[in-house]
Amino acid sequence: MTALTLHEYAASGNCYKIRLTAAHAGVRLARREYDIMAGETRTAEFLSQVNPNGRIPVLQVGPDFLPESNAAAFYIADGTPLIPSDRFERADMLRWLFWEQYNHEPNIATVRFWKGWVGFDNLDPVQRANLPGKQAGGEAALALMDEHLQRRDWFVIDRLTLADICLYAYTHVAEEGGFSLQPYPNVRAWLARVAALPCHIRITD
Ligand SMILES: N[C@@H](CCC(=O)N[C@@H](CS)C(=O)NCC(=O)O)C(=O)O
């Protein structure tokens, strides 16, 4: 495979999901860290050469740059058992990746970032006004996952797929944003199932 470099901020769940995918796919990643709190992804150089959207993660594939965590994770997982071979199941896997980016990450990851990195006292008035809605959105996402997992061990088929990896990334640190996982026993059992897999790595690895 072409040399892969992950441009990242290691504590970000979006970056972790790419590292976790690589671990399961047996793919080696070089890593380059940026301090997002110091604006290192907003420099003219980063915007022109790495990602015009000013965000990590970005997967560098040889000379090419691929932003968006789920696209980057898909690039690594493509052709491995992490991607279902059946057409409907593959689309269902994508359904969870899109749902993660629309209903899960913007709520759970944002609240985690605001509370753990920005700090409640430093939130601007718009962020403060949006906090209750994001907390409610995060709870709704966890409840939906718990309901889905009532009847199955994994999100799409009877084994780990990319959908499980991309959802695991921010769900397993949701408590850092003040979300309790106590009301969601099926989510907790699934988190333990993912963490027990042989190729698992932690967000801090
Ligand atoms: N939809 C994007 C979201 C990327 C994103 O929000 N990255 C954050 C860290 S998790 C970031 O780079 N923040 C720094 C900034 O916006 O300046 C993805 O899934 O990769």
The ligand as an SDF file (V2000), in Angstrom:
LIG
                    3D

 20 19  0  0  0  0  0  0  0  0999 V2000
  -16.3430   16.0830    9.7610 N   0  0  0  0  0  0  0  0  0  0  0  0
  -14.9440   16.1620   10.0860 C   0  0  0  0  0  0  0  0  0  0  0  0
  -14.7990   16.9410   11.3960 C   0  0  0  0  0  0  0  0  0  0  0  0
  -13.3490   17.3100   11.6600 C   0  0  0  0  0  0  0  0  0  0  0  0
  -13.2260   18.1700   12.8990 C   0  0  0  0  0  0  0  0  0  0  0  0
  -14.1960   18.7380   13.4190 O   0  0  0  0  0  0  0  0  0  0  0  0
  -11.9710   18.2950   13.3850 N   0  0  0  0  0  0  0  0  0  0  0  0
  -11.7140   19.0610   14.5700 C   0  0  0  0  0  0  0  0  0  0  0  0
  -11.1040   18.1760   15.6510 C   0  0  0  0  0  0  0  0  0  0  0  0
  -12.0750   16.7440   15.9720 S   0  0  0  0  0  0  0  0  0  0  0  0
  -10.7110   20.1740   14.2420 C   0  0  0  0  0  0  0  0  0  0  0  0
   -9.8600   19.9960   13.3890 O   0  0  0  0  0  0  0  0  0  0  0  0
  -10.7770   21.3120   14.9320 N   0  0  0  0  0  0  0  0  0  0  0  0
   -9.8320   22.3640   14.7670 C   0  0  0  0  0  0  0  0  0  0  0  0
  -10.3960   23.5730   14.0960 C   0  0  0  0  0  0  0  0  0  0  0  0
  -11.5880   23.5450   13.7060 O   0  0  0  0  0  0  0  0  0  0  0  0
   -9.6500   24.5410   13.9880 O   0  0  0  0  0  0  0  0  0  0  0  0
  -14.3560   14.7540   10.1980 C   0  0  0  0  0  0  0  0  0  0  0  0
  -15.0990   13.8000   10.4810 O   0  0  0  0  0  0  0  0  0  0  0  0
  -13.1540   14.5950    9.9790 O   0  0  0  0  0  0  0  0  0  0  0  0
  1  2  1  0
  2  3  1  0
  2 18  1  0
  3  4  1  0
  4  5  1  0
  5  6  2  0
  5  7  1  0
  7  8  1  0
  8  9  1  0
  8 11  1  0
  9 10  1  0
 11 12  2  0
 11 13  1  0
 13 14  1  0
 14 15  1  0
 15 16  2  0
 15 17  1  0
 18 19  2  0
 18 20  1  0
M  END
$$$$
